[in-house]
């Protein structure tokens, strides 16, 4: 095999109705490379898979909209997943790296869908099949696709925390302002994660001893002014996650998000957190908002990338540093942010 990564052991334990997988990599490894992306239409050719492979990542993280299947027909959705699994380049990705991830609305089954979607239990089963989740995994017997996995290396540890921002999410408020689809709910009304998932997330962060904690959210966390789907539509939930990050003392928390068909870095200071919180948005893999001109985001660092792209993270445990890159066609670096922790 062309890479050093080996899955040496897996340990599962039950806690707060969840399972945690622990993976080790060989002593020779000194750093860790993770790639992620979102908005992958199975009807279109994904020309970025070869570029992803060139970076030799250990993990690929799906950020949502892994297929486009706005349907309540599970037969149709199954065919869409089969179409994606038959893609030659993606099969090579599966052979060379661990696959993790969450869903967003189009692979959930309903555009901008939330808790009210009537076929969510059935679509969860197909999503877990697509992700290769074992039949004995607790995700097979609970609501929602949230999950965590600890990656242990010779130099440090990464905790990948995958959220489900669909299964429990309350209804959105349609915007009265022209040019926007949604506006924030009244403070305190509605939920993004649902109480059970919140309790699970609190335990994940509070008990984490990892050097880096990557929180995978299908929608943006910090950028909340654009009027589409965002955590900002539930401002009290934004505050709750910020407090949780601060109170937990978790090290090196980074949010990975998608959904928007643009890629960008957002960064903000959070009270009680001794490092800046970065929300790295990577979207889309097969199609993008190429007509993008401008959009207000007070937390943006650098420029918006409106071409197809994927995200890459190089985690350096010795320097306590993460190099985040937006990469596009031909593996070209379209944006970069280096953050110390």
C-alpha positions in Angstrom: 0.0 0.0 0.0 1.2 3.5 -0.8 0.4 4.9 2.7 1.6 4.1 6.1 -1.8 4.4 7.7 -3.1 1.2 9.3 -6.0 0.6 11.4 -4.5 -1.3 14.3 -7.4 -1.5 16.7 -10.9 -0.3 17.3 -12.4 0.1 20.7 -16.1 0.6 21.2 -17.7 1.6 24.4 -21.2 2.7 25.2 -21.8 6.1 26.8 -24.7 8.5 26.5 -26.2 6.2 23.9 -23.2 6.5 21.6 -20.1 4.7 20.5 -16.6 6.0 20.2 -14.1 4.4 17.8 -10.4 4.8 18.6 -7.8 4.3 15.8 -4.0 4.2 16.0 -1.4 5.1 13.4 2.2 3.9 13.3 5.1 5.5 15.2 6.7 6.8 12.0 3.8 9.3 11.5 4.8 12.8 12.7 1.7 14.7 11.4 -1.8 14.1 10.2 -3.6 15.1 7.0 -7.4 15.3 6.7 -9.4 16.2 3.7 -13.1 17.1 3.6 -15.7 18.6 1.3 -19.4 18.9 0.6 -22.0 19.4 -2.1 -21.3 16.4 -4.4 -23.9 15.8 -7.1 -23.6 12.2 -8.2 -24.9 13.2 -11.7 -21.8 15.4 -12.3 -18.2 14.3 -12.6 -16.1 15.1 -9.6 -12.8 16.2 -11.0 -11.3 16.8 -7.5 -10.8 13.2 -6.3 -7.4 12.8 -7.9 -6.3 16.1 -6.3 -7.5 14.8 -2.9 -5.5 11.6 -3.4 -2.4 13.6 -4.3 -2.3 15.0 -0.7 -2.3 11.5 0.8 -4.8 12.2 3.6 -5.5 9.7 6.3 -9.2 10.6 6.5 -11.9 11.9 4.1 -14.8 13.7 5.9 -18.1 14.2 4.1 -19.6 17.5 5.1 -23.1 16.9 3.7 -25.0 16.8 0.4 -22.9 13.8 -0.4 -25.5 13.0 -3.1 -28.4 15.0 -4.4 -31.6 13.1 -3.7 -34.5 15.3 -2.7 -37.0 12.5 -2.5 -39.0 10.4 0.0 -38.6 7.4 -2.3 -36.0 5.2 -0.7 -35.6 3.2 -3.9 -34.7 6.4 -5.8 -32.3 7.5 -3.0 -30.7 4.0 -2.9 -30.0 4.3 -6.7 -28.4 7.7 -6.2 -26.1 6.3 -3.5 -25.2 3.3 -5.7 -24.3 5.8 -8.5 -21.9 7.5 -6.2 -20.4 4.3 -4.9 -19.7 3.1 -8.5 -17.6 6.2 -9.3 -14.1 4.9 -10.1 -12.2 7.8 -8.4 -14.3 7.7 -5.3 -13.7 3.9 -5.0 -10.0 4.7 -5.0 -10.6 7.3 -2.2 -12.4 4.6 -0.1 -9.5 2.2 -0.6 -6.9 4.7 0.6 -8.4 6.5 3.6 -10.9 6.3 6.4 -14.3 7.7 5.5 -16.3 9.7 8.1 -19.0 12.3 7.7 -22.5 13.7 8.1 -25.4 14.5 5.9 -27.1 17.8 4.9 -30.5 18.5 3.3 -30.1 17.0 -0.1 -28.9 13.6 1.1 -31.3 13.8 4.1 -34.1 13.9 1.5 -35.7 17.3 1.7 -34.3 20.7 0.7 -33.7 22.7 3.9 -35.3 19.9 5.8 -35.4 19.4 9.5 -37.2 17.3 12.2 -40.5 17.4 10.3 -39.2 15.3 7.4 -41.3 12.1 7.5 -38.8 9.7 5.9 -35.8 10.6 8.0 -35.6 7.1 9.7 -35.5 5.4 6.3 -33.0 7.9 4.9 -30.8 7.4 7.9 -30.5 3.7 7.2 -29.4 4.4 3.6 -26.9 7.1 4.7 -25.3 4.6 7.2 -25.1 2.0 4.5 -23.4 4.4 2.2 -20.9 5.3 5.0 -20.2 1.6 5.6 -21.3 1.7 9.2 -21.4 -1.7 10.9 -24.8 -3.2 11.6 -23.8 -3.4 15.3 -22.9 0.2 15.6 -25.2 2.2 18.0 -26.1 4.6 15.2 -28.1 1.8 13.7 -30.5 1.8 16.7 -30.8 5.5 17.6 -32.1 8.7 16.0 -29.6 10.8 14.2 -26.2 10.2 12.5 -24.0 12.0 15.1 -20.8 10.2 15.9 -17.3 10.7 17.2 -13.9 9.0 16.6 -10.6 9.5 18.3 -7.5 9.2 16.1 -4.3 8.4 18.1 -0.9 9.1 16.6 2.6 8.8 17.9 2.7 12.6 18.4 -0.9 13.4 19.5 -4.6 12.8 19.3 -7.5 14.1 17.2 -11.1 13.8 18.2 -13.5 14.1 15.2 -17.0 15.0 16.4 -19.6 14.6 13.7 -22.9 16.5 14.3 -26.4 15.9 12.8 -27.9 19.3 12.1 -31.0 17.8 10.3 -32.7 15.1 12.3 -33.8 17.2 15.3 -33.6 20.7 13.9 -36.7 22.9 14.5 -38.6 24.8 11.8 -36.9 27.9 10.4 -38.5 31.4 10.2 -39.0 32.7 6.7 -37.3 36.1 6.2 -39.3 39.3 5.7 -36.3 41.0 4.3 -35.7 40.9 0.5 -32.8 38.8 -0.7 -32.8 36.5 2.3 -34.5 33.2 2.7 -34.5 32.9 6.5 -34.2 35.1 9.6 -33.2 34.2 13.1 -35.9 32.6 15.4 -36.8 34.6 18.5 -34.0 34.0 21.1 -34.6 30.7 22.9 -37.0 29.3 20.4 -36.2 26.0 18.6 -33.2 23.7 18.5 -30.4 22.8 16.1 -29.3 19.5 17.7 -32.0 18.3 20.0 -31.4 17.8 23.7 -30.1 14.3 23.5 -27.5 15.2 21.0 -26.6 18.3 23.0 -26.0 16.1 26.1 -23.8 13.8 24.0 -21.8 16.7 22.6 -21.3 18.1 26.1 -19.8 14.8 27.2 -17.7 14.5 24.1 -16.1 17.9 24.6 -15.8 17.9 28.4 -14.2 14.5 28.4 -11.9 15.0 25.5 -8.2 14.9 26.1 -7.3 15.3 22.4 -4.9 17.9 21.1 -7.3 18.9 18.4 -11.1 18.6 18.4 -12.8 18.9 14.9 -16.5 19.6 15.0 -18.2 18.7 11.7 -21.3 20.7 11.1 -23.1 20.5 7.7 -24.0 24.2 7.9 -21.9 27.3 8.8 -21.5 28.2 12.5 -19.9 31.6 12.6 -21.2 33.2 9.4 -24.8 34.1 10.2 -25.7 37.1 8.2 -26.3 35.7 4.8 -30.0 34.7 5.2 -29.7 31.1 4.2 -29.3 28.1 6.6 -26.9 28.8 9.4 -26.6 28.2 13.1 -27.3 32.0 13.3 -31.0 31.2 12.7 -30.9 29.8 16.3 -28.9 32.5 18.1 -29.3 30.9 21.5 -27.8 27.7 20.1 -24.8 29.6 18.8 -24.3 31.0 22.3 -24.8 27.5 23.9 -22.0 25.9 21.7 -19.6 28.8 22.4 -20.2 28.4 26.2 -19.8 24.6 25.9 -16.4 25.0 24.1 -15.3 27.5 26.7 -16.5 25.5 29.7 -15.2 22.1 28.4 -11.6 23.3 28.2 -11.3 21.3 25.0 -8.1 22.0 23.1 -7.8 23.0 19.4 -11.5 23.2 18.5 -12.1 23.8 14.8 -15.5 23.7 13.0 -15.7 22.2 9.6 -18.8 23.2 7.6 -20.2 23.0 4.1 -23.6 23.7 2.4 -22.9 27.1 0.8 -21.3 26.3 -2.5 -18.5 28.7 -1.6 -15.4 28.1 0.6 -14.1 30.5 3.2 -12.4 30.8 6.6 -14.2 32.5 9.4 -12.5 33.2 12.7 -13.8 34.7 16.0 -12.7 35.2 19.6 -14.9 33.4 22.1 -15.0 34.4 25.7 -13.2 31.9 27.9 -11.5 30.1 24.9 -7.7 30.8 24.9 -7.5 30.5 21.1 -9.5 31.9 18.1 -12.4 29.6 16.9 -12.1 28.9 13.2 -15.1 27.8 11.0 -13.6 26.3 7.8 -16.2 26.1 5.1 -15.6 23.9 2.1 -18.3 23.7 -0.6 -18.8 22.5 -3.3 -17.1 19.5 -4.8 -18.9 19.2 -8.2 -20.7 22.6 -8.5 -20.3 26.0 -6.9 -21.7 29.5 -6.6 -19.6 30.7 -9.5 -21.7 33.9 -9.8 -20.8 35.0 -6.2 -20.0 38.7 -5.9 -20.2 39.6 -2.2 -21.8 38.7 1.1 -21.3 40.1 4.6 -19.4 38.0 7.0 -17.8 39.9 9.9 -15.6 36.9 10.7 -14.2 36.2 7.3 -10.4 35.8 6.9 -9.1 36.2 3.4 -11.3 35.9 0.3 -14.3 33.8 -0.7 -13.5 31.0 -3.1 -16.4 30.5 -5.5 -14.9 27.7 -7.6 -15.2 24.0 -6.9 -12.9 23.0 -4.1 -12.1 20.7 -1.2 -10.6 21.4 2.3 -7.3 20.1 3.6 -6.0 20.2 7.1 -2.4 19.5 8.1 -2.2 19.0 11.8 1.2 19.6 13.4 1.3 18.3 17.0 4.8 19.6 17.9 4.0 23.1 16.8 0.4 22.9 18.0 -0.5 24.3 14.6 -3.0 23.6 11.8 -2.5 24.6 8.2 -5.9 24.8 6.5 -6.1 25.0 2.8 -8.8 25.4 0.2 -7.7 23.4 -2.8 -9.2 23.4 -6.3 -8.6 22.0 -9.8 -5.1 20.6 -10.3 -4.6 20.6 -6.5 -4.0 24.3 -6.7 -4.1 26.2 -3.3 -6.9 28.8 -3.5 -6.8 29.9 0.1 -4.8 29.2 3.2 -5.0 29.9 7.0 -2.4 28.8 9.5 -3.6 28.8 13.1 -1.6 28.1 16.3 -3.3 26.5 19.3 
